[in-house]
Amino acid sequence: MVLEDDPERQKGGLLRSRDVATLFDAVVVNATLTRISKDVRSSPFRNFALYIDIDSAGVDAHTVQIIVEFLNPITGKWHSYLQDVFASLVYEDTVTADGVQEVFTGLVMGDSLRVRLVGTSTTASLTYTLNIGVEFFN
């Protein structure tokens, strides 16, 4: 992750990552119910913005849950981030049939961040396609 090095951008106190890191690029959640992104370094930042672009195929009561996780540097285990909207970030097929693009912000709680996708009642024809990116800032 590269820090923004433009002194004019930093003058106001906003320090941010230079680009949005891609966690998922057109990944399909189907009969393979769980997908885990690569992890990205989230320190030394205090906040993150999660960009979500999601679309579904088929309408038959299937859902996908997006879970942000942080790595505990002491135990080496991943912990779910359950603050605010992230406590239950679940999308239903009827809402995402025409595509949904949203962004949510949260607090950085560890040195590394990843995202886990969990599909429920997804099949080869009842699917979700997701693009997810993350940007860090102070």
Backbone as a ProteinNet text record, in pm:
[ID]
protein_1_A
[PRIMARY]
MVLEDDPERQKGGLLRSRDVATLFDAVVVNATLTRISKDVRSSPFRNFALYIDIDSAGVDAHTVQIIVEFLNPITGKWHSYLQDVFASLVYEDTVTADGVQEVFTGLVMGDSLRVRLVGTSTTASLTYTLNIGVEFFN
[TERTIARY]
84.6	0	89.6	68.2	148.3	73.8	143.9	83.4	80.2	-19.7	-29.2	86.6	173	291.6	281.7	167.8	148.3	131.3	228	219.6	91.7	38.2	-85.9	-203.6	-207	-315.6	-303.2	-179.7	-158.5	-174.4	-166.6	-169.3	-294.1	-407.1	-531.6	-544.9	-445.3	-447.9	-501.7	-542.4	-595.3	-481.9	-450.6	-350.3	-423.9	-407.4	-482.8	-392.8	-436.4	-366.4	-382.8	-286.7	-288.2	-394.8	-428.6	-524	-616.7	-718.4	-810.6	-755.1	-735.5	-686.9	-803.8	-787.8	-891.7	-885.5	-996.5	-1005.9	-1072.5	-1175.4	-1242.7	-1267.4	-1238.1	-1259.2	-1348.3	-1476.6	-1575.6	-1576.3	-1565.1	-1569.9	-1715.5	-1737.3	-1872.5	-1890.9	-1998.9	-2039	-2154.4	-2132.2	-2232.9	-2236.3	-2230.6	-2231.8	-2109.3	-2000.6	-1887.8	-1927.1	-1968.3	-2039.2	-1953.1	-1823.3	-1738	-1619.7	-1592.4	-1474.8	-1400.8	-1268.4	-1186.2	-1090.4	-1085.6	-998.3	-853.6	-765.1	-627.9	-633.5	-530.2	-527	-439.4	-474.1	-398.5	-359.8	-245.1	-196.1	-284	-335.9	-425.1	-361.2	-252.5	-184.4	-90.2	-66.5	-84.2	-213.1	-311.3	-433.5	-533.2	-625.9	-727.5	-864.5	-888.3	-1020.2	-1007.2	-1118.2	-1120.7	-1254.8	-1252.5	-1374.8	-1383.4	-1494.6	-1516.5	-1612.6	-1564.9	-1644.5	-1701.7	-1832.9	-1901.5	-1979.8	-1958.2	-2035.8	-2085.8	-2217.3	-2272.9	-2390.6	-2399.3	-2509.1	-2546.1	-2673.8	-2716	-2785.5	-2780.6	-2851.7	-2947.5	-3070.1	-3172.2	-3236.7	-3363.7	-3437.3	-3505.9	-3449.6	-3508.2	-3454.6	-3465.7	-3431.4	-3288	-3190.9	-3051.8	-2989.1	-2889.1	-2824.6	-2673.1	-2605.3	-2460.7	-2428.2	-2340.5	-2297	-2153	-2124.4	-1990	-1936	-1824.9	-1767.8	-1627	-1605.4	-1472	-1402.1	-1274.6	-1198.4	-1062.6	-1015.5	-883.6	-799.3	-670.1	-576.5	-526.2	-536.4	-479.4	-330.5	-242.6	-99.7	-39.6	-105.9	-53.5	-89	-216.6	-260.6	-250.7	-246.1	-245	-381.6	-486.7	-622.8	-698	-790.8	-874.1	-998.9	-1036.8	-1153.9	-1251.6	-1380	-1483.9	-1503.3	-1516.9	-1542.9	-1693.7	-1750.3	-1895.6	-1947.2	-1894.4	-1939.4	-2033.2	-2135.8	-2228.4	-2285.8	-2284.5	-2344.2	-2273.8	-2147.5	-2070.6	-2115.1	-2197.6	-2249.1	-2336.2	-2402.2	-2488.9	-2502.6	-2395.7	-2395.1	-2434.2	-2565.7	-2621.8	-2704.7	-2686	-2762.4	-2853.2	-2976.3	-3072.4	-3080.5	-3114.7	-3118.1	-3213.7	-3326.7	-3423.1	-3371.3	-3285.3	-3228.6	-3116.2	-3041.6	-2922.4	-2944.4	-3067.1	-3093.3	-3053.5	-3066.1	-3026.9	-2891.1	-2819.9	-2688.7	-2698.5	-2605.3	-2598.9	-2453.7	-2431.7	-2298.4	-2308	-2231	-2235.3	-2095.2	-2079.1	-1953.4	-1987.2	-1909.5	-1926.2	-1789.7	-1788.5	-1662.7	-1663	-1542.5	-1526.3	-1390.1	-1366.1	-1239.5	-1145.1	-1018	-916.2	-887.4	-895.3	-878.4	-763.3	-677.1	-564.4	-467.2	-357.7	-253.1	-291	-380.3	-420.8	-571.9	-628.8	-772.8	-795.3	-902.4	-948.2	-1100.9	-1161.4	-1306.5	-1342.6	-1443.9	-1495.9	-1638.6	-1671.3	-1805.4	-1867.2	-1990.3	-2059.5	-2194.8	-2213.1	-2339.4	-2431.9	-2560.8	-2662.3	-2763.1	-2788.1	-2880.7	-2836.4	-2708.1	-2657.9	-2632	-2648.3	-2627.9	-2554.3	-2545.5	-2482.2	-2559.5	-2689.8	-2769.5	-2815.7	-2810	-2843.9	-2712.5	-2663.4	-2527.9	-2522.4	-2407.2	-2371.8	-2237.7	-2221.9	-2092.5	-2054.9	-1934.7	-1893.6	-1758.7	-1750.4	-1625.1	-1616.5	-1508.6	-1492.4	-1351.5	-1345.1	-1217.4	-1215.1	-1094.9	-1079.7	-977.1	-1006	-914.7	-898.9	-776.7	-748.8	-718	-756.9	-730.3	-729	-673.3	-670.3	-770.8
-116	0	122.8	214.3	334.7	451.5	530.5	647.5	763	847.6	968.7	1059.1	1094.4	1172.7	1318.5	1363.8	1501.9	1588.7	1680.3	1762.4	1845.2	1889.7	1967.4	1883	1757.7	1669.8	1638.8	1633.7	1601.4	1722.7	1842.9	1964.6	1972.4	1931.9	1937.2	1826.5	1742.2	1636.6	1504.5	1496.8	1372.3	1294.9	1182	1093.2	969.8	932.2	819.3	733.5	610.2	523.5	583.2	563.7	626.3	567.4	442.5	377.8	285.4	238.9	142.1	2.1	-76.4	-213.5	-303.6	-381.4	-473.9	-600.8	-632.1	-755.1	-866.7	-830.9	-925.8	-855.8	-926.3	-872.7	-970.2	-938.1	-1021.2	-1165	-1180	-1313.9	-1359	-1485.9	-1542.4	-1626.9	-1597.9	-1681.3	-1766.6	-1898.3	-1992	-2113	-2231	-2352.4	-2359	-2287.6	-2271.7	-2160.6	-2194.1	-2101	-1992.8	-2017.2	-1919.5	-1881.8	-1751.7	-1697.9	-1607.8	-1612.1	-1527.9	-1448.7	-1317.8	-1230.9	-1243.3	-1184.6	-1168.7	-1070.6	-1070.5	-971.2	-854.4	-736.8	-615.2	-547.6	-484.7	-415.1	-293.6	-283.2	-172.8	-71.6	-107.9	-9	70.8	193.8	275.7	357.9	316.5	395.7	369.7	463.6	451.9	414.7	440.9	419.9	346.8	285.6	223.4	252.5	252	262.9	136.4	65.4	-58.1	-29.6	-48.4	-24.9	-157.8	-163.1	-287.1	-265.6	-353.8	-358.2	-501.9	-521.1	-656.4	-670.9	-787.5	-819.5	-965.7	-998.1	-1136.7	-1190.6	-1320.8	-1390.9	-1489.2	-1490.1	-1578.9	-1518.7	-1547.2	-1496.5	-1615.1	-1655.3	-1767.2	-1770.8	-1658	-1648.8	-1690	-1644.9	-1668.4	-1537	-1547.1	-1429.5	-1445.1	-1332.3	-1334.7	-1237.4	-1280.8	-1198	-1155.3	-1027.9	-973.2	-947.5	-1014.3	-1007.3	-950.3	-835.7	-776.2	-840.2	-876.6	-940.8	-872.4	-869.3	-815.8	-923.8	-921	-1019.5	-976.1	-1066.5	-1042.9	-1077	-978.2	-1004.5	-1094.7	-1108.9	-1192.3	-1338.8	-1365.2	-1504.1	-1554	-1460.5	-1500.7	-1545.3	-1517.1	-1555.5	-1434.3	-1462.7	-1358.1	-1339.3	-1211.7	-1177.5	-1096.6	-1130.3	-1057.9	-919.7	-820.6	-682.1	-663.3	-642.1	-640.5	-506.4	-398.1	-265.1	-209.1	-138.5	-67.8	-161.5	-118.5	-196	-330.7	-338.8	-461.8	-576	-547.3	-652.9	-751	-702.5	-789.6	-733.2	-737.7	-686.5	-800.3	-815.8	-925.7	-868.1	-923.6	-881	-994.6	-958.9	-1055.4	-1040.9	-1150	-1152.9	-1050.7	-1025.3	-931.8	-788.4	-755.8	-621.2	-600.5	-704.8	-691.4	-733.7	-767.7	-816.5	-716.2	-587.6	-484.8	-424.6	-482.2	-432.6	-325.8	-328.6	-232.5	-190.4	-59.5	-6.1	77.4	38.7	107.5	119	214	228.2	248.8	182.6	193	220	293.5	320.6	256.1	227.6	168.1	200.2	154.8	176.8	59.7	90.1	-13.8	-71.1	-202.8	-268.8	-368.4	-365.4	-458.2	-422.2	-497.7	-470.1	-510.3	-608.9	-657.2	-675.4	-652.5	-665.4	-761.7	-838.6	-921.1	-924.1	-977.8	-989.6	-1134.1	-1183.2	-1317.9	-1304.5	-1379.1	-1382.2	-1517.8	-1515.8	-1640.8	-1640.1	-1732.3	-1745.9	-1843.3	-1813.9	-1902.9	-1935.3	-2063	-2112.9	-2075.5	-2051.2	-2025.5	-2158.3	-2156.9	-2276.5	-2234.4	-2325	-2292.9	-2185.7	-2173.8	-2072.9	-1957.8	-1975.8	-1869.5	-1815.1	-1708.5	-1662.6	-1513.2	-1472.1	-1331.6	-1308	-1192	-1148.8	-1021.7	-1021.1	-908.1	-851	-720.2	-646.6	-570.3	-591.4	-524.2	-466.6	-341.1	-274.7	-204.8	-173.4	-105.1	6.1	116.5	230.5	267.2	305.8	340.6	489.3	546.2	688.1	716.5	832.8	877.1	987.6
0	0	0	-91.9	-104.2	-40.9	37.3	99	1.2	14.6	-66.8	-28.3	-126.2	-95.4	-140.1	-183.4	-225.2	-101	-72.5	49	56.3	-56.7	-55.2	-7.7	-44.3	-0.9	148	199.1	339.2	429.7	374.3	453.7	541.3	488.6	563.9	666.5	680.5	779.7	728.3	599.7	546.3	480.6	535.9	479.5	432.6	305.3	252.7	166.1	144.4	51.5	-87.5	-171.9	-303.9	-394.9	-375.2	-465	-386.5	-454.9	-396.1	-425.3	-321.2	-337.4	-375.1	-479.7	-523.8	-440.1	-373.2	-294.5	-374.4	-450.5	-539.3	-672.5	-781	-915.8	-992.2	-998.7	-1067.8	-1016.7	-886.1	-826.9	-819	-846.4	-845.6	-719.7	-648	-534.3	-583.4	-585.3	-636.3	-545.2	-601.9	-520	-428	-465	-373.6	-278.8	-159.9	-72.8	-9	10.3	78.7	-8.5	-12.9	-83.6	14.2	12.1	98.9	11.4	35	-43.9	2.3	-74.5	-27.3	89.3	172.4	279.4	236.2	286.4	256.1	386.6	386.2	505.2	531.1	652	685.9	781.2	847.1	930.7	839.4	859.7	979.7	978.4	902.9	887.6	999.7	1018.5	1122.5	1066.9	938.7	878.8	745.9	704.3	572.3	505.6	373	293.1	209.9	220.5	146.7	31.6	-90.8	-211.3	-259.4	-275.5	-312.9	-440.9	-536.4	-661.2	-671.7	-661.2	-652	-747.1	-808.1	-899.2	-875.2	-894.6	-874.4	-998.5	-1010.6	-1118.5	-1054.5	-1105	-1049.5	-926	-908.4	-792.2	-725	-610.5	-537.8	-394.3	-325.8	-183.7	-151.3	-231.1	-194.8	-148.9	-61	-3.4	-6.3	11.9	30.6	143.9	233.5	344.2	319.4	343.4	328.2	468.6	501	635.3	626.3	690.1	699.2	818	798	904.9	921.8	1046.2	1077.5	1142.3	1113.1	1166.7	1303.6	1401.2	1533.4	1523.2	1540.4	1522.3	1629.4	1741.9	1849.6	1827.8	1795.8	1781.2	1637.3	1540.3	1399.5	1348.9	1425.3	1385.8	1332	1239.6	1181.6	1266.2	1286.6	1366.6	1282.8	1290.9	1217.3	1277.9	1191.1	1232.1	1235.4	1353.9	1370.6	1421.8	1369.3	1407.7	1302.3	1347.1	1258.5	1152.5	1027	917.8	899.2	937.6	916.6	1007.6	1108	1195.9	1118.3	1013.1	933.9	792.9	717.5	580.3	486.2	466.7	389.2	275.4	155.4	38.3	-7.7	-43.9	-97.3	-247.8	-314.7	-460.4	-521.3	-457.2	-515.3	-513.5	-418.6	-408.1	-509.1	-538.1	-622.2	-767.3	-804.2	-940.5	-1048.2	-1020.8	-1118.2	-1086.7	-992.6	-954.2	-846.5	-753.1	-643.3	-627.2	-613.2	-586.2	-459	-357.7	-228.6	-171.1	-79.5	-6.2	141.4	227.3	371.7	433.5	544.7	613.4	750.9	799.4	931.3	988	1109.6	1178.2	1153.5	1133.1	1118.3	1256.8	1269.4	1398.6	1401.3	1300.1	1297.4	1187	1179.6	1080.8	939.3	925	792.6	789.2	670.9	648.7	533.3	542.4	431.1	435.8	330.3	324.2	293.6	365.4	342.2	291.5	186.8	129.9	161.2	213.4	247.2	177	85.3	14.2	85.7	78.9	135.4	25.9	4.7	-98.3	-239.5	-259.6	-394.5	-465.3	-597	-679.6	-805.6	-900.6	-1028.4	-1104.5	-1081.5	-1151.2	-1061.3	-930.1	-834.9	-778.7	-840.7	-811.9	-779.5	-729.1	-710.8	-777.7	-837	-890.1	-816.9	-760.1	-676.3	-717.3	-709.9	-716.6	-585.1	-511.3	-382.5	-375.2	-333.6	-314.1	-179.7	-132.7	-4.3	-18.9	47.8	54	200.6	239.3	378.4	389.8	505.2	528.3	677.5	712.7	852.9	875
[MASK]
++++++++++++++++++++++++++++++++++++++++++++++++++++++++++++++++++++++++++++++++++++++++++++++++++++++++++++++++++++++++++++++++++++++++++

